[in-house]
Amino acid sequence: MKSNKKRATDFDPAINMARQALYRFAALSFLDPQAEAWQRLTALHDDQLLLEAAALIRSLTQARPVKLERGEHPIEMLDPRLVLDRLPDSQRALNAQYEGTFGLLVSSNCPPYETEYINSKFAFQRSNTLADVSGFYHAFGLTTADGHPERPDHIALELEFMASLLGLERQAADDGLTRRIDRQQVCRDAQSRFLQEHLGWWVLAFAKLLAKSDPQGYYSAAGIFLAALMPAERALLGMPPPLQPAAPSTIESPELCEGCQLGG
């Protein structure tokens, strides 16, 4: 299937900001509670800008793919309230859910790391994928911070990277016309590539595993939101669906555990 990638000349600042807000919310949803995720999520209960961002994307015809693929959720589920309504009533409770869902080390039930969805027999491919993710980050001036160590292929970091690309695309609007179009196109192409080569191919399996792990839990709701965001994003970017569904397969990989939170 051929893609129909959107060009930088299609840039709409309102849509850009709305997409960025939804990626940032999705990233925060999977952030370790030890990094004050519960406090920040609680503050979003009354955030009208976030709700308006989701409503804007839901209203866009171009955000609706012709067909939903297996594991994708309809755009009506792209509603932060459906996630926030299941948020536990304390940081301690959220932390308990986080540890119960993802474990203290790598969870074999629903790992939040891209490379865990590559068959364990292909250790070289896992290493290359991790290096490629890090390469994306560094290419756009994103460095690592030591506050909350995490592997670069963690779901929260990959989502935050997409949000950062959207911010960089919007910042390019301050440049002269030719340079603006060039810089915005670079950011747009990076969004398409990262969605196709990294984020988009494994998160539907991740969301499905979350739903199996605790159907009525907070992280299941966060997974549903993510599975509604992905088809909207591929439609907005003019991207085809992932060619192959991912399946988790974990191995002990201490050498892959270097990396941490993104910072620009």
C-alpha positions as CSV (number, residue, x, y, z in Angstrom):
1,M,0.0,0.0,0.0
2,K,1.4,3.4,-1.0
3,S,1.5,6.2,1.5
4,N,0.1,9.7,0.8
5,K,2.4,11.7,3.2
6,K,1.2,15.2,4.0
7,R,3.5,18.1,3.1
8,A,4.6,20.9,5.3
9,T,2.4,23.3,3.2
10,D,-0.6,21.6,4.9
11,F,0.6,23.0,8.3
12,D,-2.2,24.2,10.6
13,P,-1.0,25.6,13.9
14,A,-4.2,24.7,15.8
15,I,-4.1,21.1,14.6
16,N,-0.4,21.0,15.4
17,M,-0.9,22.2,19.0
18,A,-3.8,19.8,19.5
19,R,-1.8,16.8,18.3
20,Q,1.1,17.9,20.6
21,A,-1.2,18.1,23.6
22,L,-2.6,14.6,23.0
23,Y,0.9,13.1,22.6
24,R,2.0,14.8,25.8
25,F,-1.0,13.6,27.6
26,A,-0.5,10.0,26.3
27,A,3.2,10.2,27.4
28,L,2.3,11.4,30.9
29,S,-0.3,8.6,31.2
30,F,2.5,6.0,31.1
31,L,5.1,8.0,33.0
32,D,6.5,6.3,36.2
33,P,4.4,7.7,39.1
34,Q,7.7,8.3,40.9
35,A,8.2,11.2,38.5
36,E,5.1,13.0,39.9
37,A,2.8,11.6,37.1
38,W,-0.2,11.3,39.5
39,Q,0.0,15.0,40.5
40,R,0.3,16.2,37.0
41,L,-2.5,13.9,35.7
42,T,-4.8,15.1,38.6
43,A,-4.2,18.7,37.5
44,L,-5.5,17.9,34.0
45,H,-9.0,17.0,35.2
46,D,-10.1,20.6,34.7
47,D,-7.8,21.4,31.8
48,Q,-10.1,22.7,29.1
49,L,-7.3,23.2,26.6
50,L,-6.6,19.4,26.7
51,L,-10.3,18.6,26.2
52,E,-10.6,21.1,23.4
53,A,-7.5,19.6,21.7
54,A,-9.1,16.2,21.7
55,A,-12.4,17.5,20.5
56,L,-10.7,19.3,17.6
57,I,-9.0,16.1,16.4
58,R,-12.2,14.1,16.8
59,S,-14.0,16.7,14.6
60,L,-11.5,16.4,11.7
61,T,-12.6,14.3,8.8
62,Q,-8.9,13.9,7.8
63,A,-8.2,12.3,11.2
64,R,-10.5,9.3,10.3
65,P,-8.8,6.5,8.3
66,V,-10.8,4.8,5.7
67,K,-10.6,1.6,7.7
68,L,-9.6,0.8,11.2
69,E,-7.1,-2.0,11.4
70,R,-7.0,-4.8,14.0
71,G,-6.5,-3.4,17.4
72,E,-7.2,0.2,16.5
73,H,-10.0,2.0,18.4
74,P,-12.4,4.6,16.8
75,I,-11.7,8.2,17.2
76,E,-14.6,8.7,19.6
77,M,-12.4,6.9,22.2
78,L,-9.8,9.7,21.8
79,D,-11.1,11.4,25.0
80,P,-8.8,12.2,27.9
81,R,-11.7,12.1,30.3
82,L,-12.1,8.3,29.7
83,V,-8.5,7.9,31.1
84,L,-8.7,10.5,33.9
85,D,-11.9,9.0,35.2
86,R,-10.0,5.8,36.0
87,L,-7.1,7.6,37.6
88,P,-6.5,6.1,41.1
89,D,-7.2,8.5,44.0
90,S,-3.6,8.7,45.3
91,Q,0.0,8.5,44.0
92,R,0.4,5.4,46.2
93,A,-2.5,3.6,44.5
94,L,-1.2,4.6,41.0
95,N,2.2,3.4,41.9
96,A,0.8,0.1,43.0
97,Q,-1.0,-0.2,39.6
98,Y,2.1,0.7,37.7
99,E,4.2,-1.9,39.5
100,G,1.5,-4.5,39.2
101,T,1.2,-3.8,35.4
102,F,4.8,-3.3,34.4
103,G,6.7,-4.9,37.2
104,L,9.9,-3.6,38.9
105,L,12.0,-4.9,36.0
106,V,10.8,-5.6,32.4
107,S,7.2,-7.0,32.4
108,S,6.6,-10.1,30.3
109,N,2.9,-9.5,30.4
110,C,2.7,-6.0,28.8
111,P,6.2,-4.6,28.4
112,P,6.3,-0.8,27.7
113,Y,9.4,-1.0,25.5
114,E,9.5,-1.2,21.8
115,T,12.3,-3.7,21.5
116,E,10.5,-6.2,23.7
117,Y,8.1,-6.7,20.7
118,I,11.0,-7.9,18.5
119,N,11.5,-11.7,18.8
120,S,14.2,-12.5,21.3
121,K,16.1,-14.5,18.7
122,F,16.9,-11.3,16.9
123,A,19.1,-9.7,19.5
124,F,21.1,-7.8,16.8
125,Q,17.8,-6.3,15.5
126,R,16.9,-5.2,19.0
127,S,20.2,-3.4,19.5
128,N,19.9,-1.7,16.1
129,T,16.3,-0.6,16.9
130,L,17.4,0.9,20.2
131,A,20.3,2.7,18.5
132,D,17.9,4.0,15.8
133,V,15.5,5.4,18.4
134,S,18.4,7.1,20.2
135,G,19.6,8.4,16.8
136,F,16.2,10.1,16.2
137,Y,16.4,11.8,19.6
138,H,19.9,13.1,19.1
139,A,19.2,14.3,15.5
140,F,16.7,16.7,16.9
141,G,18.8,18.0,19.8
142,L,17.2,15.9,22.5
143,T,19.5,14.7,25.2
144,T,19.1,12.4,28.2
145,A,18.7,13.4,31.8
146,D,19.7,11.4,34.9
147,G,16.6,12.2,37.0
148,H,14.5,9.2,36.0
149,P,16.6,6.6,34.1
150,E,14.7,4.8,31.4
151,R,15.4,3.0,28.2
152,P,15.0,5.2,25.1
153,D,12.4,2.8,23.6
154,H,10.0,3.3,26.6
155,I,6.5,4.2,25.5
156,A,6.5,7.5,27.4
157,L,9.7,8.7,25.7
158,E,8.6,7.7,22.2
159,L,5.3,9.6,22.7
160,E,7.2,12.6,24.1
161,F,9.5,12.6,21.1
162,M,6.5,12.9,18.7
163,A,5.3,15.8,20.8
164,S,8.7,17.4,20.6
165,L,8.7,17.1,16.8
166,L,5.4,18.8,16.6
167,G,6.8,21.6,18.8
168,L,9.8,22.0,16.5
169,E,7.5,22.0,13.4
170,R,5.6,24.9,14.9
171,Q,8.7,26.8,15.9
172,A,9.8,26.7,12.3
173,A,7.0,29.1,11.5
174,D,9.1,32.0,12.7
175,D,11.6,31.4,9.8
176,G,11.5,33.0,6.4
177,L,9.2,31.3,3.9
178,T,11.7,29.0,2.2
179,R,13.6,28.0,5.3
180,R,10.3,27.6,7.2
181,I,8.9,25.1,4.6
182,D,12.2,23.2,4.6
183,R,12.4,22.9,8.4
184,Q,8.7,22.1,8.8
185,Q,9.1,19.4,6.1
186,V,12.0,17.8,8.0
187,C,9.9,17.7,11.1
188,R,6.9,16.3,9.2
189,D,9.0,13.6,7.5
190,A,10.5,12.7,10.9
191,Q,7.0,12.3,12.4
192,S,6.0,10.0,9.5
193,R,9.2,7.9,9.7
194,F,9.1,7.6,13.5
195,L,5.5,6.6,13.5
196,Q,6.1,4.0,10.7
197,E,9.4,2.6,11.8
198,H,8.9,2.8,15.6
199,L,5.9,3.9,17.5
200,G,3.2,2.8,15.2
201,W,4.0,-0.9,14.7
202,W,4.0,-2.0,18.3
203,V,1.7,0.1,20.5
204,L,-1.5,-1.6,19.3
205,A,-0.2,-4.9,20.7
206,F,0.9,-3.1,23.9
207,A,-2.6,-1.6,24.3
208,K,-4.2,-5.0,23.8
209,L,-2.0,-6.5,26.4
210,L,-2.9,-3.7,28.8
211,A,-6.6,-4.5,28.3
212,K,-6.0,-8.2,29.0
213,S,-4.0,-7.4,32.1
214,D,-6.7,-5.3,33.8
215,P,-9.8,-4.6,31.7
216,Q,-11.2,-2.0,34.1
217,G,-8.0,-0.5,35.2
218,Y,-6.4,2.9,34.6
219,Y,-3.6,1.6,32.3
220,S,-6.2,-0.3,30.2
221,A,-8.0,3.1,29.6
222,A,-4.7,4.7,28.8
223,G,-4.0,1.9,26.2
224,I,-7.4,2.5,24.6
225,F,-6.6,6.2,24.3
226,L,-3.3,5.3,22.6
227,A,-5.1,2.8,20.3
228,A,-7.4,5.6,19.2
229,L,-4.6,8.1,18.7
230,M,-2.6,5.9,16.4
231,P,-5.1,5.6,13.6
232,A,-5.9,9.3,13.8
233,E,-2.2,10.1,13.5
234,R,-1.6,7.8,10.5
235,A,-4.6,9.4,8.8
236,L,-3.4,12.9,9.5
237,L,0.1,12.1,8.3
238,G,-1.2,10.1,5.3
239,M,0.5,6.9,6.4
240,P,-0.5,3.3,5.7
241,P,-1.2,1.0,8.6
242,P,1.6,-1.1,10.0
243,L,2.5,-4.1,7.8
244,Q,2.8,-6.6,10.6
245,P,1.2,-6.8,14.0
246,A,3.7,-6.9,16.9
247,A,3.8,-9.7,19.4
248,P,5.7,-9.4,22.7
249,S,8.8,-11.6,23.3
250,T,11.0,-10.7,26.2
251,I,14.5,-11.6,27.2
252,E,16.9,-10.4,29.9
253,S,18.8,-7.5,28.2
254,P,20.7,-5.6,30.9
255,E,22.9,-4.1,28.2
256,L,19.9,-2.4,26.7
257,C,18.9,-0.7,29.9
258,E,20.9,2.5,29.4
259,G,19.0,5.6,28.5
260,C,16.6,8.0,30.3
261,Q,14.1,10.8,30.1
262,L,14.2,13.1,27.1
263,G,15.2,16.7,27.5
264,G,15.8,19.4,25.0
